[in-house]
């Protein structure tokens, strides 16, 4: 595990996974504290927007990895 986090790409993957975990925990907390507070439309927009952001983030990491492997 330590070797995975010592590389730039591994560190970026770990940060992306941690960000996703924080987002999911925040949604669960929001649902537990105020189940009727956020409308379905807003919640779907928030979730779709976040996952589009994460998708772009992980695609960028993959491109970075491919660039590193071509330079070797």
N, C-alpha and C positions, 0 to 999 in steps of 0.2 A: 504494500500500500504506500509506503514511504517513497519508493522509487517512482510510483505513478504520480505522486504529488510534486516530485522534484522537477518534472518536466513542465514547460509552460503550458502545453496542451492539456496535460492531466490536471493541472491547477485550474485552468479555465473550465474544464468539464465539471470539476468539483464545485466551483463557484456557481455554475449554471444549475446543478442539481440542488445546491443549498438554496438558491433563490427560488426555485420551484417549490421546494419543501416549505419555505417561509410563506409563500403565496397560498399554498394549500392549507396550512395551519391557520392563516389569517381568515380564509374563507370559512373554515370550520368554526373558528371563534365567532365570526360574524353571525353565522347561522345559529349558534348556541345562545349568543347574547341577545340578538334581535332578529328572530326568524322571519318576521314580516316587514322588516325595515327596508330591504332592497327589493325592487321589482324584478321580475324574471327577465324582462328585456334588458335592463341595466346590467344585471348579473351575467347574462349571456355575452353581452358586449364586452364586459370587463374580462371574462375568461377567454373569449376568442382573441381579444387584443393582446392579452398577456401571452397566450400560447403562440401567437404569430411572432411576437417579440422573441420568445425563447427559441422558436424554430429558426429565425434569422441568426440568432446568437450561435446556435449549434452548427448551422451551415457555415458560418464564418470560421468557426473553430476547425471544421473539417477542411475548408479551403486552406487555412493556415497550415494544417498538417500536410496537405498535399504539396504545398509550396516547399515546405521543409524537406520532404522526401525527394523532390525533384532536384534540389540543390546539392544533394549528397552524391 
